[in-house]
């Protein structure tokens, strides 16, 4: 693991992130913008899956998916920049590990939505009652993404698990 960390710390990304005084703040700002896009879109979609605001059609709410995907892509790129700049700090931080576990859970939950829930929603139409699985997917999404938000914000305060 040390060899990988040494290589990452000698990379051009490390130099980009730590060698220029404005790199980290710019990445932080972009990460926040991505977070707003992702969580803003998901909040509306997930609340609709939970049964709130049934007057808004699922098709309309589904049009927010590209916004969430763009937000996730921005966060993925900037998050990789942070990790690759100081890999040891993140790799051994239990808060970061929890955050990544929740991102993985959210990703698996999205696959359940995409493969199991969305086809039923499309087939049943916008005013059909929601299946229990749709509600579960919405709840898991909300809990996991807002957990990601909380652990991400608390990373500087949670400390390392070793290393």
Number of C-alpha atoms within 10 A of each C-alpha: 7 9 8 10 16 12 12 19 18 13 13 13 17 19 15 15 21 16 13 9 10 12 14 18 11 13 19 17 12 18 22 16 14 24 21 17 21 24 21 15 21 23 17 18 23 22 18 22 25 21 14 12 12 16 10 12 13 20 12 10 17 15 12 17 14 13 18 22 16 15 23 19 16 21 23 14 14 21 16 13 20 21 18 23 25 16 18 19 19 19 17 15 20 17 24 23 17 15 24 15 15 22 18 13 16 20 15 14 19 17 14 15 20 12 11 14 20 16 11 16 20 12 9 12 12 16 12 13 11 18 13 12 15 22 18 16 23 24 16 18 27 21 14 20 22 16 17 21 16 13 21 16 13 14 18 14 10 14 15 18 12 10 9
